[in-house]
Amino acid sequence: MVSPVTIPRFCVLAGLILSLGACGLPRSGPDYAEVIAPASSGLSFDVVRVTSAVTAATRIDERSGFTVSFTEAQVENTATVAQGDVMAITVWENIDQGC
């Protein structure tokens, strides 16, 4: 038999676990501390001289994995902005001098 005190404790524990698990969910952008933090100087990148061997190694068939009906579909013009369209634009800047 389940004790009457066990059910509320279980609900509190389950709520705590669920709320802490939500901390890793995707978010809409950086928080204030991330915006005002200076840019890291340890950016990781490689400079590669592009030769015919590099282009041959990176050449892929972009159609692979898609059905024929998708690859042969008519191209839609999605770059046109028309009256009534709703746009959401977000700009994040990280400037050391603050101006």
C-alpha positions as CSV (number, residue, x, y, z in Angstrom):
1,M,0.0,0.0,0.0
2,V,1.2,3.5,-0.9
3,S,1.6,6.0,1.9
4,P,-0.4,9.2,1.5
5,V,2.8,11.2,2.0
6,T,4.6,9.3,-0.9
7,I,2.4,10.6,-3.7
8,P,3.0,14.4,-3.1
9,R,6.8,13.7,-2.6
10,F,6.8,11.8,-5.9
11,C,5.0,14.7,-7.7
12,V,7.4,17.2,-6.3
13,L,10.4,15.1,-7.3
14,A,9.0,14.5,-10.8
15,G,8.3,18.2,-11.2
16,L,11.8,19.1,-10.1
17,I,13.4,16.6,-12.6
18,L,11.2,17.8,-15.4
19,S,12.0,21.5,-14.8
20,L,15.7,20.9,-14.5
21,G,15.6,18.8,-17.7
22,A,14.2,21.7,-19.6
23,C,17.4,23.7,-19.0
24,G,19.0,22.0,-22.0
25,L,16.2,22.8,-24.4
26,P,16.9,25.0,-27.5
27,R,16.4,28.7,-26.9
28,S,15.8,31.7,-29.1
29,G,19.2,33.3,-28.7
30,P,22.0,34.2,-26.3
31,D,21.3,35.6,-22.9
32,Y,22.6,39.1,-21.7
33,A,25.9,37.7,-20.3
34,E,26.7,36.0,-23.6
35,V,26.0,39.2,-25.6
36,I,28.2,41.5,-23.6
37,A,31.0,38.9,-23.1
38,P,34.1,39.7,-25.2
39,A,34.6,37.5,-28.3
40,S,36.8,34.6,-27.7
41,S,40.2,34.8,-29.4
42,G,40.6,31.0,-29.7
43,L,38.4,30.5,-32.7
44,S,39.0,27.2,-34.3
45,F,39.4,27.2,-38.0
46,D,41.8,25.9,-40.7
47,V,42.9,27.7,-43.8
48,V,42.9,25.3,-46.8
49,R,44.4,26.1,-50.2
50,V,41.7,25.1,-52.7
51,T,43.1,22.9,-55.4
52,S,41.6,20.6,-58.0
53,A,42.2,17.7,-55.5
54,V,40.3,19.5,-52.7
55,T,37.4,20.3,-55.0
56,A,37.3,16.7,-56.2
57,A,37.3,15.4,-52.6
58,T,34.5,17.7,-51.5
59,R,32.3,17.2,-54.6
60,I,29.0,15.6,-53.6
61,D,25.8,14.9,-55.4
62,E,23.4,17.1,-53.5
63,R,20.4,15.2,-54.9
64,S,21.4,12.0,-53.2
65,G,18.8,10.8,-50.6
66,F,15.9,12.7,-52.1
67,T,13.1,11.2,-54.1
68,V,12.7,12.0,-57.8
69,S,9.5,13.9,-57.2
70,F,11.4,16.2,-54.8
71,T,14.5,16.7,-57.0
72,E,12.4,17.4,-60.2
73,A,9.9,19.7,-58.4
74,Q,9.4,23.2,-59.7
75,V,11.6,25.8,-58.0
76,E,9.6,28.2,-55.8
77,N,10.6,31.9,-55.4
78,T,10.8,32.2,-51.7
79,A,13.0,35.3,-51.7
80,T,10.2,37.7,-52.6
81,V,8.7,39.8,-49.9
82,A,5.2,40.9,-50.6
83,Q,2.5,43.0,-48.9
84,G,1.1,41.2,-45.9
85,D,4.3,39.1,-45.2
86,V,5.4,39.1,-41.6
87,M,9.1,39.2,-40.9
88,A,11.0,38.6,-37.7
89,I,14.5,40.0,-37.7
90,T,16.9,39.7,-34.7
91,V,20.3,41.3,-34.6
92,W,22.8,40.4,-31.9
93,E,26.1,42.4,-31.7
94,N,29.1,41.9,-29.5
95,I,31.1,45.2,-29.5
96,D,34.0,45.7,-27.1
97,Q,33.6,49.5,-26.9
98,G,29.9,49.4,-26.6
99,C,29.2,51.7,-29.5
